[in-house]
Amino acid sequence: SKGTFYLKRAIIVAYTDQYLLYDNKLLIELISKELKVKQKTIRSSIENSISYMNELNSIESLKEFFGDDYEGEKLSVKVFIALCVNYLNIATGKNQINMYHFI
């Protein structure tokens, strides 16, 4: 889906510039300019994808995947992107981010 495509792009951009984790609006704006798609469309599509994912996946499976960083709350766009970036940081040997800033 488009939402998954936009979400993947958001994770990659946020991983590259982790300051964007703190400024979700700027992150969406950058993707909007890059892809020439309205910000509202991108945000809405990502929110729909995450909502669908929340319906399909159990909290236990998300906790198992993300480990101690995920505390079982309903995922938002900002928290999901931060969890993914943190997961990539761990996998590549970079410093973990402080998830308490996002939850």
N, C-alpha and C positions, 0 to 999 in steps of 0.2 A: 504494500500500500504506500501511498505518498507519505503518510505520517511516519511510517517506518523508515523510509528513505530520508526524510527530513531529520528524524531523530538520530539516525546513524551519522548524518553530516554534523549535527549539533555536538554529538559526542566527540567526533574527530576534531572539530574546531576547538572545543573546550579542552580537550586533552593537549592540543598544541599550545593554547594560551589559557592556562588555568585561572587567570584572573577573571575570565568570562564566567566562571562558575558563580561568582558573586554578583554578576550583572547579567541576568537572564535576558533582560530586554535587549541589551546590546548584542548578545549572542544571536538572538532571533533576527535582529536588524542586519547583522553581518551576513547571515545565511540568506536573508531576503534579497539583499543587494547582489550577492553572488549568484543566486539562482533566478533572479528577476521574478520573484513571486511575492505577493503581498504578505506582510508580517502576520496579519490576522489569519490568513490561510495556513501559514506554516504552523503557527501556535495552535490553532484549532485541530489541525491534522495530527500533530504530535500528541495533544491532549487526548484525542480519540484513540490513538494507538495505545497509549499508556492505560487508558480506561479499559480498553479491551483486554490488555495484558493482565490488569488487576482482576478481571472477571475469570480469566482462563487459568491463572496460576494461583496455587495456594500460598499462603504466607510462609508455610514451612519450606516449600521449594525455593522461594526467594531468599529465606534466611540461610538455607543450605548453600545456595550459590554465592551470595554476598557476604556470608559469615557474620561476624560480630558487628559489622558496620550497619547492618540493616536490623532495625528494632521492631519490625512488624507493622509499621504504620502504612496507611494507604499511600501509594506512590504518587508523587507530584512530578511534574516535568523537571523542576530544579533538582529534587532529591534523586530521581532516577539517573539523570545525567551525571550528577556528582558521584553516585554509587558506581556507575560504569567507568568514569574517569579514575576513581580510586582503585577499582579492580585492575584497570590497565596499568596504573602506577605500580601496584604490587607485582603484577606479572612481568613488568619490564625493569624492576629494581629501583624505581624512583621512590621518593618519599611519599608516604601516605598523606592524604589530606585529612583535616579534622572534620569529620562528618557532623559534629555537633553544630557547626555553622549553618547546616542545610536542613536539619531535621527539626 
